[in-house]
Amino acid sequence: MRIVIQRVSQAKVEVSGEVIGQIGEGMMILVGIENADTQADIDWLVHKIKNLRIFNDEQDVMNKSLLDINGEVLIISQFTLHAKTKKGHRPSYIHAAKPDIAIPLYEAFIAKFRENFEQKVATGRFGATMKVSLVNEGPVTILIDTKNKE
């Protein structure tokens, strides 16, 4: 799994003009799923994300986690995170999982977050054309790929 985390003061996602997910302070997480991903990737990521210290403490040092600030989460599927751009000018998405694999893993990622996190967990809609708005605080943007854990 490949994810992009953005530290936000607010974020929302719309489908067909309707807001379907919205949060205040916390993280917006874009999730890209590939065929080789498993429940072990989900477990590792959820633990990593909720404990990731990217929020400022009283000394303005990034030393607090989502748990520390009671932050919220907006999770959005994003197959384009697996774009291959080595050849030509049209990205290839050959490594992005097809819906029959990606949807259950995306839903499992959301479920695992909700099981292990008391604050609000909002989502986008898998496969929909979405409009995402956010205020990135910092800016802080972090890429994590479960294939590069070590």
C-alpha positions as CSV (number, residue, x, y, z in Angstrom):
1,M,0.0,0.0,0.0
2,R,1.2,3.5,-0.8
3,I,-0.3,6.4,1.1
4,V,0.1,10.1,1.2
5,I,-0.7,11.8,4.5
6,Q,-1.4,15.5,4.7
7,R,-1.7,17.3,8.0
8,V,-4.8,19.4,7.8
9,S,-6.8,22.0,9.8
10,Q,-9.8,21.0,7.7
11,A,-10.6,18.8,4.7
12,K,-13.6,17.6,2.8
13,V,-14.5,15.4,-0.2
14,E,-17.5,16.0,-2.5
15,V,-19.2,13.7,-5.0
16,S,-21.6,15.2,-7.5
17,G,-21.8,18.5,-5.5
18,E,-22.6,16.7,-2.2
19,V,-20.1,16.7,0.7
20,I,-19.7,13.0,1.7
21,G,-16.8,13.3,4.1
22,Q,-15.5,16.2,6.2
23,I,-13.1,16.7,9.0
24,G,-11.4,19.4,11.2
25,E,-7.9,19.1,12.5
26,G,-6.2,15.8,11.7
27,M,-5.0,13.9,8.6
28,M,-6.2,13.5,5.1
29,I,-5.0,10.1,3.9
30,L,-4.8,9.1,0.2
31,V,-4.6,5.4,-0.2
32,G,-3.2,3.5,-3.2
33,I,-3.6,-0.3,-3.2
34,E,-1.7,-2.7,-5.3
35,N,-2.2,-6.4,-6.0
36,A,0.4,-7.6,-3.5
37,D,-1.1,-5.8,-0.5
38,T,-2.4,-7.7,2.4
39,Q,-4.1,-7.4,5.8
40,A,-0.6,-7.2,7.3
41,D,0.1,-4.0,5.3
42,I,-3.2,-2.5,6.7
43,D,-2.3,-3.5,10.3
44,W,1.2,-2.0,10.0
45,L,0.0,1.2,8.4
46,V,-2.9,1.9,10.8
47,H,-0.5,1.5,13.8
48,K,2.1,3.7,12.1
49,I,-0.3,6.5,11.1
50,K,-2.2,6.9,14.4
51,N,1.1,7.2,16.3
52,L,3.0,9.3,13.7
53,R,4.2,12.4,15.5
54,I,3.5,15.2,13.0
55,F,1.5,17.7,15.1
56,N,3.1,20.5,16.9
57,D,3.6,20.6,20.7
58,E,3.7,23.6,22.9
59,Q,7.3,24.4,21.7
60,D,6.1,24.3,18.1
61,V,8.0,21.0,17.5
62,M,6.3,18.1,15.6
63,N,6.0,15.8,18.6
64,K,2.3,14.9,18.9
65,S,0.3,12.2,17.2
66,L,-3.3,12.0,16.1
67,L,-4.1,10.3,19.4
68,D,-2.4,13.2,21.3
69,I,-4.5,15.9,19.6
70,N,-7.7,14.0,19.3
71,G,-7.4,14.6,15.5
72,E,-9.8,13.4,12.8
73,V,-9.1,11.4,9.7
74,L,-10.4,11.6,6.1
75,I,-9.5,8.5,4.0
76,I,-9.7,8.6,0.2
77,S,-8.9,5.9,-2.3
78,Q,-6.3,7.1,-4.9
79,F,-5.2,4.5,-7.5
80,T,-3.0,7.1,-9.2
81,L,-0.5,6.8,-6.4
82,H,0.8,3.8,-8.3
83,A,1.3,5.6,-11.5
84,K,4.4,4.6,-13.5
85,T,5.9,7.4,-15.5
86,K,9.2,6.0,-16.7
87,K,8.1,5.6,-20.4
88,G,6.2,8.1,-22.5
89,H,3.8,10.8,-21.3
90,R,0.8,8.7,-20.3
91,P,1.1,7.2,-16.8
92,S,0.6,3.5,-16.5
93,Y,-1.4,2.1,-13.6
94,I,-0.5,-1.6,-14.2
95,H,0.4,-2.0,-10.5
96,A,-2.7,-0.5,-9.1
97,A,-5.1,-3.2,-7.9
98,K,-8.4,-3.7,-9.8
99,P,-11.6,-3.1,-7.9
100,D,-12.2,-6.8,-6.9
101,I,-8.9,-6.6,-4.9
102,A,-8.8,-2.9,-4.0
103,I,-12.3,-2.4,-2.7
104,P,-12.1,-5.1,0.1
105,L,-8.7,-3.9,1.1
106,Y,-9.8,-0.2,1.1
107,E,-12.8,-1.2,3.2
108,A,-10.6,-3.2,5.6
109,F,-8.3,-0.3,6.0
110,I,-11.2,2.0,7.0
111,A,-12.6,-0.7,9.3
112,K,-9.2,-1.2,11.0
113,F,-8.9,2.5,11.5
114,R,-12.4,2.7,13.0
115,E,-11.7,-0.2,15.3
116,N,-8.5,1.3,16.7
117,F,-9.4,5.0,16.7
118,E,-12.0,6.8,18.7
119,Q,-12.1,10.0,16.8
120,K,-14.0,10.7,13.5
121,V,-13.0,8.7,10.5
122,A,-14.6,10.1,7.3
123,T,-14.2,8.7,3.8
124,G,-14.4,9.3,0.1
125,R,-16.3,7.0,-2.2
126,F,-14.2,4.3,-4.0
127,G,-14.2,4.7,-7.8
128,A,-16.1,8.0,-7.8
129,T,-15.0,11.3,-9.3
130,M,-14.3,13.3,-6.2
131,K,-13.5,16.9,-5.5
132,V,-11.1,17.1,-2.5
133,S,-10.5,20.4,-0.6
134,L,-8.1,20.8,2.3
135,V,-6.0,23.3,4.2
136,N,-2.6,21.7,4.6
137,E,-1.0,22.9,7.8
138,G,2.7,23.4,7.6
139,P,2.6,22.3,4.9
140,V,3.2,18.7,6.1
141,T,2.9,15.9,3.5
142,I,4.3,12.4,4.0
143,L,4.6,9.4,1.7
144,I,4.6,5.9,3.2
145,D,4.9,2.7,1.2
146,T,4.5,-0.6,2.9
147,K,7.0,-2.1,0.4
148,N,9.7,0.1,2.0
149,K,9.2,-0.6,5.7
150,E,12.8,-1.1,6.5
